[in-house]
Amino acid sequence: MRRIVVLNPKGGSGKTTLATNLASYYALHGQKTALMDFDNQGSSTHWLEHRPSTLPAIQSISAYKHPAGVTRNWFMRVEHGTERLITDTPAALDFRLFRETLNEAAAIVIPVLPSDIDIRAVSNCIGDLLSTTKMHWQEARIAVVANRVRRNTLIYQKLVYFLGSLKIPFIATLRDTQNYIHAAEQGCSIFDMSPQQVRQDVLSWQPLLEWIESREPPQLPQTDRNVVRRHL
């Protein structure tokens, strides 16, 4: 099972957009997929609740909830045969509590918006991530995605310059478009929409999708690999 974590401790960076579109892409391409939602706002869970039954199924795991009457491990259990597990992390993420999740991930995707505040925030995020997990940037399991971008702006050029200065790969640029909003309202993704309408957006995802699929999942302990252990 390939585990993909979408994170940025700063709220509003587009984590849920990335997580839901990734989950939808894999489900659409025949991969048994689960979407784990740690955000207290439950945005990914809400998206799945509105997902049309005509679209490929995605397992919903509302990790932010604390259900009564069942054990945490049972509630968090991923269905047998799951091939892709997408984790949508919360804002104000405590890296220490998520250390195990991050160390088990084949790919960690960090969305960043083109703004001075977000540029500073993602720099701190990467530093905290590497120091807490003891993960080295040369492991190549972390990548940055520029999100909600208008290319013909000075702040985008500043973002590109900043991301280019990092040792972490800058993988993809996703444009600022209403297509994501319209898709989310219907429990869909851009991959479920009319190809003519979203052609440019779908193309912009290809470098990210190819990078994720080229990552090698880390070796996990043999004990019950379908149980995703959690610390919250």
DODRENGU-436163 format. One record per residue: y, x, z of N, C-alpha, C in turn. Coordinates in steps of 0.2 Angstrom, whole numbers, plus 5000, padded with zeros to 4 digits. Layout:
<martis>
YXZYXZYXZ...
</martis>
This chain:
<martis>
499450045000500050005000500650045000501150034995501750074995502250034999502550075004503050045008503750065006504250025005504950035003505350005008505850055011506250035016506950035013507349975014508049975012508549975018508950025018509350035024510050055023510450035028511150065029511450035035511550065040511750035046512349995046512750005041513449975040513249905036513449855039513349785036513749775030513449735026513849715019513749765014513249805014513149855009512749835003512349775004511949744999511249765000511049775006510349785008509849725006510049665007509649605006509549594998510149614995510149604987509549654984509549714987509149764984508349744986508349724993507649704995507349644991507749594991507449534987507349544980507749584977507649594970507049644968506949694973506349734972505749694973505749644979505149604980504949564974505449534971505349484966505149524960505349584958505149624953504449644953504149664959503449684960503049624959503249564962502849504962502749484955503349484951503349464944502849504940502749564942502349614938501649614941501449564944500749564946500549594953501049624956500849664962500949614968500449614972500449574978500949604983501449564985502049594988502249554995502449595000502749565006503449585007503849545010504549555011504649545019504749605022504849605029505549605031505849555035506549545036506649565044507049615045507249635052507949615054508349585049509049565050509049505054509449505059509449445063509749385060510149395054510449345050509849305046509349345045508749315042508849295034509249335031509449325024508949325019508449375020507849385016507449325017507349305023506849245025507149185022507849175022508149115019508049115012508149175009508049175001507349154999506849185003506149165002505949085003506349055008506248985009506448945003506948974999507248934994506948954987506449004987506049024981505648974978505748954972505348904968504648924968504248864969503548874969503248894963503648894957503348914951503448984950503749024954503749094954503249124958503049184956502549224960502649224967502149214971502249214978502349284981502749284987502949344991502849324998502449365001502349355009502949365012503149315017503749325021503549345028503849395030503749415037504449425041504549375045505249365048505149415055505249475054505149525059505649515065506249485063506749475068506649425073506049385072505949335077505449355082505349325087504949335093504549275094503949265090503649205091503249195098503149135101502749135107502049115105501549135109500849115108500449155104500749205100500349255096500649325098500149375097500349445098500849465093501249515094501749545090501349575084500749615085500449645079500149585074499949535077499649485073500149445069500749435072501349405068501549455063501549515064501849565059501249585054500649555054500149585050500249565042500149615038500249605031499549585028499649535023499049515020498649565017497949555017497449605014497649605007497649665004497749684997498449684995498849685000499649694998499749764995500049764990500249824986500949854987501349814989502049834990502349794996502649835001502949805007503649825007504149775006504849795006505149775013505449825016505749805022506549805022506849755024507549745024507749755031508149805032508249825039508949795041509049795048509649765051510249805050510849775051511449825052511449855059511849905060511849935067511149965068510749985063510050005064510050065069509550065074509450115078508850155075508950215072508450255069507850275074508050275080507450295085506950245085507150185085506650125085506350115079506550135073506250125067505950195064505850245069505650305066504950305063504450265066503850255063503850225056504250175056504350135049504550185044505050225046505350265041504950325039504550345044504050405042503450375038503350315038502750285034502950265027503650265026503950245019503750295014503550265008503550305002504250314999504650265000505350274997505850235002506450275003506950245007507550245003507850185002508350164997508950145001509550185000510150175004510650154999510850084999511450064995512150074998512550094994513250114996513750084992514250054995514850024991515350074989515750064984516250104982516950094986516950124992517550114997517550175001518150195004518150255008517750245014517750185017517450165023516650175022516450155017515750155015515450225014515850265010515750335009515650375015516050365020516050395027515350375030515250305030514750275034514050305031513950305024513350335021513250405023513750445023513650515025513350525032513650485037513350485044512650455044512550405040511850375039511350425037511450465032510950515030510850565035511450585038511350635044510950615049511050555052510650525057509950515055509850495049509150475046508750545047509050595044508650655043508550685050509050685055508950715061508450675066508450615065508050565069507350575067507150565061506550565058506250635058506650685058506450755056506150765049506350715045506250715038506650765034506450805030506850855026507050825019507650835017507850805011507450825005507050885006506650905000505950864999505850825004505250775004505350724998506050714996506250674991505950604991506050574998505850504999506450465000507050495000507650455001508150464995508450404993508850404987509450354989509950364985510550324986510750284980510950224981511050174975511850154976512250164971512950134971512850064969513150024974513049954973513749914972513749854968514349814967514949854964514749894959515249944956515549914950516249934949516549924943516749994941516450014935516450084933517150114932517650074929518250094927518750094933518550114939519050114945519050184948519550204951519650274954519150284960519050224964518650234969517850244967517650214961517050224959516950304957517450334954517450404952517350444959517750424964517650454970516950454973516650394973516050384975515550424971515550424965515150474961515150544963515850564964515950634966515550654972515650604977515350614984514650614983514350564980513550564979513350624976513650644971513450704967513450764972513850764977513850824982513250824987512950764987512350764992511750794989511350814994510650844992510150784991510350724993509950664992510050634985509550624981509650594974510050534974510550534969510950474967510550444961510250384962509750364958510050314953510450264955510650204951511350184952511650144948512250114949512150044947512249994951512249924950512949894950513049854945513749834943513849774948514549764949514749704952514749644947514349594948514249534944514049474948514149424945513949354948513249344947512949374943512149364942511749364948511949414953511549424959511649364963512249334963512449284968512149214965512149204959511849144956511049154957510749204956510049214957509849204964510249234969510049224976510149154978510549114976510649044977510049004976509649024971509048984969508449014971508449074976507849104978507549144973507949164968507749204962508049274963507849314957508149384957508349384949508749444948508949444941508349454936507749474939507149484935506849414933507049364936506849294935507349254930507849284928508349254925508349264917508649224913508649234906508749314904508349344900508449414898509049424895509349384891509949394887510549394892510449354898511049354903511049414907510449444908510449494913510249564910510249574904510049634901510349694903510949694904511349754906511149774914511049724918510849734925510149754925509649724922508949744922508949824920509349844915509249914913509549954918510049934922510349984927509849994933509349944934508749954939508250004937508150014930507550054928507550124932508050164932508050224936507750224943507950174946507750164953507050144954506850094949506150074949505650134947505850174943505450224941505450284946505950294950505950334955505550314961505550254963505150224968504350234966504150214960503450224958503250294957503750344957503550414956503450444963503550404969503550434975502750424978502550474981501850474984501850444991501550394992501550364999501250415004501550425010501350475015500650455018500250505020499550485023499650455029499350395030499350355037498750365040498750355047498150355051497650305048496950315049496450265047496450205050496750195056496650135060497050085058496750035055497049965053497749975049497649995043498250015039498649955037498349895038498649835036499149805042499049835048499549815053500149855053500749825052501349865052501549865060501549925063501749925070502449925071502749895076503449885076503649895084504249915084504549935091505149895093505249835090505749795092505549735096
</martis>
